[in-house]
Amino acid sequence: MTPSSNATDATVARAFSGIRELLEQTPALIARGRYLDCDCLLGPMVQPFHVSIRAGRIIELTLAPVLMRSWQFAYRASSSAWAEYWHSMPRAGWHDLLALTKRGEAVLEGDLHPFMANLQYFKDVLALPRSRFAAVAS
Amino acid sequence: MSGHIEPMIGRYVHVEIGSEMHRIYFEENGEGIPLICLHTAGSDGRQWRHLLADEEFAKHFRIIAFDLPWHGKSNPPASWRGEEYQLTTARYTETIRAFCRALRLDKPVVMGCSIGGRIVLNLAIDHAAEFRALIGLEAADFQAPWYDTAWLNRPDVHGGEVCAALVSGLMAPQSPEVARHETLWAYKQGGPGVFKGDLYFYRVDGDLRGRVEKIDTKVCPLYLLTGEYDFSCTPEDTKRTAAAIGGARVEIMEQLGHFPMSENPPRFRRYIAPVLGEILAQSNPTKQKQGVHA
């Protein structure tokens, strides 16, 4: 897994914490996830976020660890992988959640049913910072 | 323009495969060297519609795209009663050869993508003399699996949605959004278990490692073209495969992914036109200078 700098870690964490707001601005994506209720662990490998989704909306996004908080599945990637994934035109091999798992830059764990049953939703939700990340990172 | 009719024509040909007659749907356009186009796993011949409609290619090639049984407008055979569908190397090879015989094609070119690219390698290994040239898109002798195909067909996950979502990331982000969505639509329309059944050939039955060395490109030229954004069949997978085959031609297609002919047809044309031009020149030296670029 590619190591990342503290600056990258901080920028990625900041971008991740903005996903909830970005999703609220994307009603079509909320509608696609309307049957999804799920508590999952998403984000950077070292310090991910507990994310609670109800009817396609993120109702809570809290930095881990949270004492004894359960999650159904986890998708965590290196900060450098998120930074690559969020490029407006990502490089080959860094452009898809499952490309990242294949190259060993991300790990998918737990009960994968909600992730697989809503795969395009999660790909699109986790790509939401793409529109802003270049500006945030600069 | 309203009223514009595209030049390809679709018909059914009856083809005996495995001692049973199948109605195979195919579309074609053009005259000249037969060029058979094989679709990817879980999709159908619509992927080739831009190539089929290419006026310049159609001057020199009889371009034909058929739907495998269970795919597109080719139904399962009459004997099918709901058993699990599984494509095997032997069955896929037999289907292509039987289709070519049924249409009485004289030494066709076969171009296949993904599973179509893999089977092209098998044609090159075992039946090279029957073909004028072979073109493998997103082709390799083997590639590392990156998901469990059991997710593709189970009652608690929508098959069309998960099939499309899995392959959505195999396309290049530079490819036009409209073409990417069209490519995914075929995946959303596939029959239950068909994509998974195709991948039986890809994942279980069709490992060609240790066999591609037998390919003799002097008997039949072999071209391998892979998109740089294809993380399923990576450029490295294709280069490794080609390195074991003397005379195999390799091209890595920039800003393209696993579905070059449908995700970005104009960009794919830039890469495939020189290949078709070379095949044309080899088949008919008088066409050597003319090529198929104009």
Interface residues (C-beta under 8 A of the other chain):
Chain A: M89 P90 A92 G93 H95 D96 L97 L98 A99 T101 K102 R103 L112 H113 M116 A117 L119 Q120 K123
Chain B: A144 W146 Y147 W151 D156 V157 H158 E161 V162 A164 A165 L166 S168 G169 L170 A172 P173 Q174 E228 Y229 F231 T234
